[in-house]
C-alpha cells in the first residue's frame, strides 16, 4: 500500500483565496483525521471522520475551515477565505477501527498564505 | 483536558549512547499511547503503540514503557546512531482515536 497520500505537498496562496487540501487514506481504513502543525501550537487535531461521517470537529478553528469525506477513499479540507495565520503544515492520517488503533500519517501539505 | 508534555525539548548525544525520551500526560484514562518519529519536512512515522493494558512494547532497538498510574511513558533507543536524529513525538489517545500530542523532543546523535 502507498500509505496516506496528500496533495499538494506545497501550496502558496494569497490572502483571501480559497485553498483545498486533499487526502487519500489507506485502503480499508475507516477513520480519517486532519491535523495542523505549527511551531507555536504543535500538532492539533482539527476534525475526525469515522465511516465517512464527521465525529468530532471541535478542533476546527473557524467557520472559514470546512472538511468533507464524500467516500471512503477521499477527503478534502477547505479554507475560504485563507489568512496568513493559516500558514502551517496540514497532515491527514488514517486508521482502522475505533479506539486503541494505530494512526498512519501522510507526508503533509505545507501551506503558506501571503 | 488531556495535556501531554515531553521533556527535554532537545537532546544531543554521542553515537553509541542510549537515548531516553520522556513523555507525561495528565489524564490516566487512556486507550493507548503512540510514539512517532518526524524527520525535517516529513510526515510522522509510527514507531510503537502501547495499549492501555500493556506495560511495554519493543521493536528492535526501541523499547517503550507505559505507567498509566503515574501518567508517564519512556522511549528507550539503544546504541544510538546518527540516523536516529529526528524529532520524537508521543501522543495519547484518551477519547477513542483522538490523539493529543506532546511538543516533541528533538534528538541529535553526533558521529
Boltz contact constraints between the chains, C-beta under 6 A:
constraints:
  - contact:
      token1: [A, 31]
      token2: [B, 97]
      max_distance: 6.0
  - contact:
      token1: [A, 42]
      token2: [B, 101]
      max_distance: 6.0
  - contact:
      token1: [A, 42]
      token2: [B, 103]
      max_distance: 6.0
  - contact:
      token1: [A, 43]
      token2: [B, 101]
      max_distance: 6.0
  - contact:
      token1: [A, 98]
      token2: [B, 96]
      max_distance: 6.0
  - contact:
      token1: [A, 98]
      token2: [B, 97]
      max_distance: 6.0
  - contact:
      token1: [A, 99]
      token2: [B, 31]
      max_distance: 6.0
  - contact:
      token1: [A, 99]
      token2: [B, 96]
      max_distance: 6.0
  - contact:
      token1: [A, 99]
      token2: [B, 97]
      max_distance: 6.0
  - contact:
      token1: [A, 100]
      token2: [B, 31]
      max_distance: 6.0
  - contact:
      token1: [A, 100]
      token2: [B, 32]
      max_distance: 6.0
  - contact:
      token1: [A, 100]
      token2: [B, 51]
      max_distance: 6.0
  - contact:
      token1: [A, 102]
      token2: [B, 46]
      max_distance: 6.0
  - contact:
      token1: [A, 102]
      token2: [B, 49]
      max_distance: 6.0
  - contact:
      token1: [A, 105]
      token2: [B, 43]
      max_distance: 6.0
  - contact:
      token1: [A, 105]
      token2: [B, 44]
      max_distance: 6.0
  - contact:
      token1: [A, 106]
      token2: [B, 43]
      max_distance: 6.0
  - contact:
      token1: [A, 107]
      token2: [B, 43]
      max_distance: 6.0
  - contact:
      token1: [A, 108]
      token2: [B, 43]
      max_distance: 6.0
